[in-house]
Amino acid sequence: MELYGTQTVNEKGHLVIGGVDAVDIAHVYGTPVVVYDTKLFRKRAADFRQSFEKNGMKAQVAYASKAFSSIAIYELAAEEGLSLDVVSGGELFTAVKADFPRERIHFHGNNKSYMELNYAFDENIGCIVVDNFLELSMVKEIALTRKQNMNILLRVTPGIEAHTHEFITTGQEDSKFGFDLKNGQADEAFELAHDVPYLQLLGLHCHIGSQIFEADAFNHAAETLMEKMQVWKESHSFICTVLNLGGGFGIRYTEEDEPLEPSQYVEEMGKVVFDLAKRWNYPLPEIWIEPGRSLVGDAGTTLYTAGSEKEVPGVRTYVAVDGGMSDNIRPALYDAKYTAAIANKMLSPRDTTITIAGKCCESGDKLIVDAVVASVSEGDLVAIFCTGAYTYSMAGNYNRLPRPAVIFAEDGDHQLVIRRETYEDITRLDLSLHQKVRKESK
Ligand SMILES: Cc1ncc(COP(=O)(O)O)c(C=O)c1O
C-alpha cells in the first residue's frame, strides 16, 4: 500500500501524518477531518521552483488556489515563495486576509465582474489574466478611468486538450475559457490590448487540462504559443515577456497513475521554450506555471469514522462513514478514484473489500467502490488518501452536513486551520419567515 509524503505507521499500527498519530488527530479534532502534510506541500513547491532555478530560467510558480483555498494555505504558499492564482473576488479576499504579496497574485476567471476587476485594481495585484472581449473592454475602461497601470495576460485556447495519458490537437477548442488561437480571436484580442495606455500586455496564458502525465502535452502547448508570439514579433515588433502554461500536472491517486516528477515537466517545457527562443532570436520569456493539484492533492488525507454496515449478499458490503459527497464530491461528480486504509489498523492484513459510502441521501454517494482494506468495525478510523485538491474547496452543506475541520501537521506538531462548521454556522444566513426582510443589507 502506498503512503504519501511523510506518512508512516507507528508501533501501535496507526497511520502517522506529519509526525502526528492519526488516531490522536481524530481524538483532538473529531472526524471528518482533512489533514495536510505541509512538509509535502513545501517539498513540491521547492521542486517546482528549483527546477526552473537550476536551469537558469526566470519563472513564477503560482499556486492554483481553487484546489484548496484558505488563509493558512495562502500564508504557506507565500512562505514557500510561490505566486498565487485566484479566480474570484472571494479567493482574492482570502489572499488579502492572508496578506499575500499583491504583486504575486494573478487573477483568472471567465466572467469576472466589474466589481471583482475593480477590487483587483484596488489591491494593485500582479496580473489579470484576461479571458474574453467583455473583460478586455472592462479592464481597459477601469485602467483608463483610474489612470492606473495593470499587467495583463491574454488567455488563449490553443486547441490542445490533455487528460492523463492523452492529448489531442483540434482545429479549435470547445471551451468556455479564453480567446481561440486558431480562429483569429487571439489576434483580435492582441490588436485591442497591445497598445493601450496603462495596460501592460505581458504575454499569453493557456491551461490545457488536468491530471496530465505527459510532458509532451505541455511541450506542444509551449510550442503553439511561442509560434503565435513569434508572429506578433514579426508583424508588430511586439515581445511577450511572459509565457504562462497553466497547471494540470498529474498526481498518483491510485497505482494506475504514473505522474512525472515536477522537474521533468518543467525541464522539458523549459527546453522547448529555450530552443525556440534561440532559433527565432526571441528574448527568453519568463515561464509561469499554475500547479494546484500537484501541490496539495496528495498532501491531504481525510479521516472519517466508520459507522453503519450493510451487506448485500453476493454483491458488496457497504461501510458508511461520517462524511461523504458533501466534503468530497469528486467520486460522485466525475468518478474519481481513491485508495483508503483503516488508520488504526495499519498493520492488520488488508483482506476485506468494502464500498465506502457517504452519509448523504444520494445513492451515488460512494467515496470508494471496492476498497481493499483491513477488516473494519464501527468506530474504526477510515483514511482516504490524496484528498487535498478539489475536495474541501468544492465542499458544500448538502443535507446540512457541517463541513469538516482542516488541520496542518508537520514535524509532530499540528494546528487547526479551518474550524469545523457548527449547526449555528449552517443556519447563519437563514432568515425566519417572520422577519420579513425585503432587501439585502449592504
Ligand atoms: C487556469 C487554470 N490554472 C491552473 C489550474 C490548476 O490545475 P491543476 O490543479 O490540475 O494543477 C486550473 C484548474 O482548473 C486552471 O483552470
The ligand as a MOL file (V3000), in Angstrom:
LIG
                    3D

  0  0  0     0  0            999 V3000
M  V30 BEGIN CTAB
M  V30 COUNTS 16 16 0 0 0
M  V30 BEGIN ATOM
M  V30 1 C -6.3350 28.3060 -15.4300 0
M  V30 2 C -6.0080 27.1910 -14.5280 0
M  V30 3 N -4.7730 27.1390 -13.9990 0
M  V30 4 C -4.4100 26.1530 -13.1500 0
M  V30 5 C -5.3070 25.1600 -12.7880 0
M  V30 6 C -4.8530 24.1000 -11.8250 0
M  V30 7 O -4.8880 22.8430 -12.3760 0
M  V30 8 P -4.3130 21.6000 -11.5480 0
M  V30 9 O -4.9360 21.6600 -10.2010 0
M  V30 10 O -4.7560 20.4210 -12.3250 0
M  V30 11 O -2.8340 21.7650 -11.4750 0
M  V30 12 C -6.5970 25.1600 -13.3290 0
M  V30 13 C -7.5600 24.1190 -12.9810 0
M  V30 14 O -8.6710 24.0780 -13.3460 0
M  V30 15 C -6.9500 26.2100 -14.2150 0
M  V30 16 O -8.1710 26.2870 -14.7390 0
M  V30 END ATOM
M  V30 BEGIN BOND
M  V30 1 1 1 2
M  V30 2 1 2 3
M  V30 3 2 2 15
M  V30 4 2 3 4
M  V30 5 1 4 5
M  V30 6 1 5 6
M  V30 7 2 5 12
M  V30 8 1 6 7
M  V30 9 1 7 8
M  V30 10 2 8 9
M  V30 11 1 8 10
M  V30 12 1 8 11
M  V30 13 1 12 13
M  V30 14 1 12 15
M  V30 15 2 13 14
M  V30 16 1 15 16
M  V30 END BOND
M  V30 END CTAB
M  END
